[in-house]
Amino acid sequence: MLGSGSPFNPASSEVTRLIVQLKRELSKSETPVYSASPRKLIPKNAPPKGKDEWETF
């Protein structure tokens, strides 16, 4: 196990502190945070009745 004097210990503490700070800031924001707007679904049209052939690309 890593000792308390290793460089990992302060780095790990700093990462933990920043994660807690980020969670607090996000919970305080009134507007939700989204990475991107939802995409609209576009229906695909079927070929007219009577045509049995489908085109593939």
C-alpha positions, 0 to 999 in steps of 0.5 A, a space after each residue: 500500500 502507498 504510504 502517507 509520504 508518497 506523491 500519490 497521497 496529495 494528488 488523490 486528496 486534491 482530486 477528491 476535493 475537486 470532485 466534491 467541489 464540482 458536485 456542489 457547484 452543479 447542485 447549486 446551479 438552477 438550470 440543468 446542464 446538458 451536453 447536447 440538445 436532443 436529436 429529432 427523429 426523422 421517419 424513413 418513408 417506405 416505398 409506395 405500395 406495389 414496389 417490392 424492390 428495396 434499394 440498398 446503399 
